Amino acid sequence: MYTSSQICEKISSMYPDIGACGAELEVSFDGENKSWLVHLKKGEHELEHHLEFVDAEDCLDGKQCVALGLEVSQLLNNIKGKQF
């Protein structure tokens, strides 16, 4: 199992314009949902995404980051005023 720091670092490497881990990007374990909770904040925009263990492992193993990539892209588009 990966750590929250490893997931945070992976997201930061994929999207370096988001900001630093612990500041605008936080990853924690959500015991109630048994998944990783990814919290992104940029200005007034905030997004929380539940990332399943399998998706996190696939992403960190370099296989695919589709689920997380879509959520992060949505946030970045909202920040840039391209709301859907």
Backbone bond lengths (Angstrom), bond angles and torsions (degrees), N, CA, C in turn:
res aa  C-N    CA-C-N  psi(-1)  N-CA   C-N-CA  omega(-1)  CA-C   N-CA-C  phi
1 M - - - 1.454 - - 1.528 108.75 -
2 Y 1.303 114.74 140.17 1.458 120.63 178.49 1.524 110.53 -84.80
3 T 1.327 116.03 164.83 1.458 121.27 178.33 1.522 109.95 -99.03
4 S 1.329 115.45 164.71 1.465 120.00 177.96 1.527 110.81 -62.02
5 S 1.311 117.45 -34.81 1.469 120.91 178.69 1.522 111.51 -64.13
6 Q 1.333 116.51 -40.42 1.463 119.89 179.63 1.529 111.28 -66.14
7 I 1.323 116.78 -40.56 1.463 120.52 178.23 1.521 110.09 -65.94
8 C 1.316 116.53 -43.11 1.464 121.58 178.91 1.528 110.72 -60.97
9 E 1.296 116.76 -44.26 1.466 120.98 179.65 1.528 111.47 -64.41
10 K 1.333 117.29 -36.58 1.459 121.17 178.44 1.527 110.42 -65.25
11 I 1.331 116.35 -45.28 1.458 120.32 178.86 1.522 109.83 -62.35
12 S 1.324 116.97 -43.56 1.470 121.09 178.96 1.518 111.83 -61.89
13 S 1.328 116.93 -35.50 1.463 119.17 179.22 1.524 111.33 -72.54
14 M 1.337 116.96 -31.33 1.457 121.32 178.48 1.529 111.80 -75.72
15 Y 1.330 116.58 -34.94 1.458 123.44 -175.98 1.529 109.92 -133.01
16 P 1.323 118.14 74.12 1.466 120.53 -175.11 1.532 114.60 -63.70
17 D 1.331 118.01 -17.01 1.462 119.89 -179.82 1.525 113.28 -83.35
18 I 1.330 118.45 -0.69 1.462 121.04 179.37 1.520 111.28 -73.22
19 G 1.292 118.28 -44.10 1.454 120.77 -178.17 1.513 111.26 129.71
20 A 1.291 115.19 -179.09 1.465 121.80 -172.80 1.521 112.59 -79.74
21 C 1.315 115.28 148.47 1.456 121.36 173.13 1.527 108.41 -61.07
22 G 1.319 115.18 137.46 1.453 119.75 -179.82 1.513 113.45 88.19
23 A 1.328 117.81 -15.91 1.457 121.30 178.63 1.529 109.46 -106.19
24 E 1.315 116.59 -70.96 1.459 120.75 179.72 1.523 112.16 -102.89
25 L 1.294 116.60 -9.65 1.455 121.52 -177.57 1.520 109.03 -133.61
26 E 1.331 115.81 123.54 1.454 120.59 178.26 1.520 109.13 -133.10
27 V 1.300 116.31 140.86 1.459 122.18 177.31 1.524 107.37 -128.19
28 S 1.324 115.72 129.71 1.459 119.93 178.81 1.526 109.15 -143.02
29 F 1.317 115.04 161.57 1.455 120.16 178.16 1.517 109.36 -84.16
30 D 1.316 117.06 130.09 1.453 122.72 177.08 1.525 107.66 -102.86
31 G 1.320 116.05 97.69 1.454 121.20 -176.55 1.514 113.25 -64.28
32 E 1.313 117.60 -32.70 1.466 120.95 -179.78 1.527 111.39 -64.41
33 N 1.336 116.60 -42.86 1.464 121.36 -179.16 1.523 112.62 -97.48
34 K 1.326 116.38 -3.49 1.465 122.48 -179.31 1.528 111.27 50.74
35 S 1.324 114.57 52.71 1.463 121.75 178.94 1.531 107.87 -150.77
36 W 1.319 115.74 173.76 1.462 120.89 174.98 1.521 107.94 -88.21
37 L 1.317 116.94 136.48 1.459 121.79 175.71 1.525 107.52 -103.49
38 V 1.315 115.54 117.06 1.457 121.61 179.14 1.517 107.06 -103.02
39 H 1.317 116.83 118.71 1.466 122.62 -179.19 1.525 108.08 -112.45
40 L 1.330 115.22 118.93 1.458 121.34 179.20 1.513 109.27 -114.03
41 K 1.325 116.46 138.59 1.451 121.09 177.54 1.520 108.74 -140.70
42 K 1.310 115.23 130.95 1.464 120.77 177.28 1.517 106.14 -144.96
43 G 1.323 115.91 107.77 1.462 119.27 -176.17 1.516 109.60 64.69
44 E 1.329 116.09 -128.81 1.461 120.21 -179.27 1.523 113.28 -87.89
45 H 1.305 117.42 -4.31 1.459 121.77 -178.18 1.525 110.95 -91.99
46 E 1.334 114.97 135.17 1.454 120.63 176.85 1.516 109.24 -135.65
47 L 1.312 116.05 148.48 1.447 122.00 179.73 1.512 109.16 -146.65
48 E 1.314 116.22 134.08 1.457 121.19 172.87 1.518 107.38 -117.81
49 H 1.301 114.73 136.71 1.454 120.62 -178.56 1.514 109.17 -135.51
50 H 1.324 116.19 130.42 1.460 120.87 174.83 1.516 107.92 -87.67
51 L 1.298 115.56 117.87 1.457 122.48 -179.36 1.518 108.57 -105.10
52 E 1.310 116.34 117.91 1.467 121.15 -179.65 1.529 109.81 -67.54
53 F 1.336 115.65 152.48 1.459 120.67 -179.22 1.519 112.18 -55.12
54 V 1.324 116.57 -44.46 1.466 120.83 -178.55 1.525 110.73 -61.35
55 D 1.333 116.41 -42.19 1.467 120.47 178.92 1.528 111.19 -65.03
56 A 1.339 116.11 -39.82 1.463 120.08 178.28 1.521 110.89 -64.79
57 E 1.320 116.26 -45.46 1.461 120.11 179.67 1.522 111.21 -63.05
58 D 1.342 117.03 -44.43 1.464 120.35 177.89 1.521 111.02 -59.55
59 C 1.318 116.40 -41.71 1.459 120.78 -178.80 1.527 110.78 -66.22
60 L 1.312 116.84 -47.74 1.454 119.68 -178.79 1.516 113.06 -71.41
61 D 1.321 116.45 -24.82 1.459 120.17 176.63 1.530 111.70 -82.27
62 G 1.339 116.51 -1.83 1.457 120.25 177.95 1.514 114.51 80.55
63 K 1.332 117.77 14.71 1.461 120.84 -178.84 1.528 111.09 -81.82
64 Q 1.328 117.00 -58.79 1.458 121.59 177.45 1.518 110.46 -162.72
65 C 1.305 115.47 148.49 1.462 121.51 179.15 1.524 109.90 -129.23
66 V 1.322 116.58 39.33 1.456 121.36 -173.87 1.526 112.59 -62.20
67 A 1.331 118.07 -53.81 1.463 121.22 -175.54 1.521 111.33 -58.40
68 L 1.293 116.16 -49.60 1.460 120.29 -178.99 1.520 111.10 -70.35
69 G 1.312 117.14 -40.65 1.464 121.16 -179.76 1.515 112.79 -59.25
70 L 1.325 117.37 -39.35 1.463 120.94 178.74 1.517 111.70 -64.57
71 E 1.327 117.47 -43.25 1.464 121.44 179.55 1.529 111.60 -64.89
72 V 1.305 116.47 -44.44 1.463 120.75 -179.11 1.528 109.80 -66.11
73 S 1.315 116.97 -42.13 1.469 120.90 178.03 1.520 111.09 -61.14
74 Q 1.337 116.96 -40.68 1.466 121.40 178.01 1.526 110.39 -60.31
75 L 1.321 116.99 -45.55 1.463 120.70 178.67 1.520 110.73 -60.62
76 L 1.308 116.46 -47.34 1.462 119.89 -178.68 1.522 111.43 -62.40
77 N 1.328 117.46 -38.58 1.463 120.64 176.83 1.518 110.95 -65.09
78 N 1.331 117.46 -40.84 1.466 120.55 177.62 1.521 111.13 -62.57
79 I 1.310 116.85 -40.48 1.457 120.93 179.98 1.529 111.10 -64.00
80 K 1.320 115.54 -37.35 1.456 120.36 -178.49 1.531 112.55 -83.07
81 G 1.344 116.69 4.28 1.464 120.44 176.64 1.509 114.34 84.98
82 K 1.314 117.64 14.24 1.453 121.64 179.25 1.519 109.33 -104.05
83 Q 1.314 115.29 56.35 1.462 120.07 -175.93 1.519 110.35 -69.93
84 F 1.334 114.26 144.35 1.465 120.55 -179.55 1.501 109.96 -101.73
